[in-house]
Amino acid sequence: MNNIVIEDTIFIVGMRMRMLRDTLRLNPPPDLFLEKCLDDLCFINHILVSLSQMITENSGGFVDYLLDTEWQFSQLLIEFSVDSSPFSIRAFPDTREKIASLRTESDTRRKTLEESFVLAGDLAEPVVSSAELSGLLGSR
């Protein structure tokens, strides 16, 4: 897979995560949307697994973008499970195990990528992700 496809795929994953985040803000009826949203989270996770493998095989190209995407995915999983979410773990305890599994997988991928590329000095300079910057600026 070439670099353009990796970059496009990361962009598409970001769009899908924004769609899920927007869905959570609209307070959808869980009986209609919970299962689909969980399926979407699993789909995103599957893509992130594939991207992580591709980037590792390509000696770390786009690793900073993938790390940012993984961080965004982790934040989405938190938003999905908090009490203010229409799909909160408190209201839907059956989702607890699935969300916990997705978070563990994401954390493991992030740590592996950081240890393999970031700590090895393969990134030219520290990167502040767009999500982190938005969080910092939005907290004022």
Beta strands, then each sheet from edge to edge (+ up, - down):
end
